[in-house]
Amino acid sequence: MYPEIDTPALVIDLDVVRANVNEMAKVAAANGVRLRPHVKTHKMPELARMQLEAGASGITCAKLGEAEVMAQAGIDDILLAFPIWGRPKLRRLAALRERARVRVSLDSPEVATELGRLGGPPVEVLVEVDTGQHRLGRPPGRATADLVAEIAAVPGVEVAGLLTLAGHAYHCRTPAELAETARREGEDLVATAEMCARDGIALREISVGSTPTARHVAGVAGVTEIRPGTYIFNDTAMMRLGVASEENTAARILTTVIGRPMPERVVCDAGTKCLTSDGYGTPGWIRAVGLPYLGMEFLNEEHGVARLEPGHHGELPVGSRMGLIPSHACSVVNLFDIAYGVEDGEVITELRVAARGAVR
């Protein structure tokens, strides 16, 4: 398995990536919404361009550092789905606005006031709404409508619309629960926008979506934009939710078996510094491709420790290689400087994770 690659390594199946990118683009087109994928999953300008060429209207970034990398690569329509605060970041945002159209999400008049002092054209903002994750934003309805009115009165900003992330969808246990969570995500924002319109503030953007909910919420009347990210690679969290299978997971950690101290125990050279501890304890949190009889038990920094089911104790001797599907693709990619791009089982390119570590 890719003997030319030293392990542990991040391997990206580009055939699967293209299929995933095209599938989500078709979902958006079929529902008449724009697709603005979140690039925090891959952090690679080459893959962002692939998404744009497939029909995405722009990209979403979590941090200014990611946006700066993407703008340097020529991408000029960016949503910063994160509040911007502090003079260093405001200076960088001002410079970024000279190269690209940049919208910013926020949930407070304080952040809006600082943005309004940048000068130049009004800063387009999307007001974040808490549709159930309980992270940023006020609840849908009157609480958010009042916030929108307060922010709309701030000089130098323009409220373009509402934004949410249904991160709580990751906890859904059935397809029906997931579909209902997605429906409420969209309808809550649309109803809130209608309330704002009755208050005299017309909003043109309803921006929603995570990978689990995107295919459902895209069909809610009034939604204008979906922002999935993980779909480009998928991971075991998406498999658990039923929106991905092993066949359309594109990011794997190539690892080597370095120890077989007990017949049932397999120790590999990929630990938390390659796979993160996200999802630890969840059944099937890390899966070995094509090895359903191997279960990952725990990770240390440099070691992955797995157990073989009875009847398979003679397999995977020292030196064997396996591909591990991570529990959280976004965090895993940020642990590597480069990824190896493969097609038809052959390594064809190296991709630099250009926005790795761009957390400011």
Secondary structure, 3 states (H helix, E strand, C coil): CCCCCCCCEEEEEHHHHHHHHHHHHHHHHHHCCEECCECCCCCCHHHHHHHHHCCCCCEEECCHHHHHHHHHCCCCEEEECCCCCCHHHHHHHHHHHCCCEEEEEECCHHHHHHHHCCCCCCEEEEEEECCCCCCCCECCCHHHHHHHHHHHCCCCEEEEEEECCCHHHHHCCCHHHHHHHHHHHHHHHHHHHHHHHHCCCCCCEEEECCHHHHHHHCCCCCCCEECCCHHHCCCHHHHHHCCCCHHHCCEEEEEEEEECCCCCEEEECCCHHHHCCCCCCCCCCCEECCCCCEEEEEECCCCEEEEECCCCCCCCCCCCEEEEECCCHHHHHCCCCEEEEEECCEEEEEEECCCCCCCC
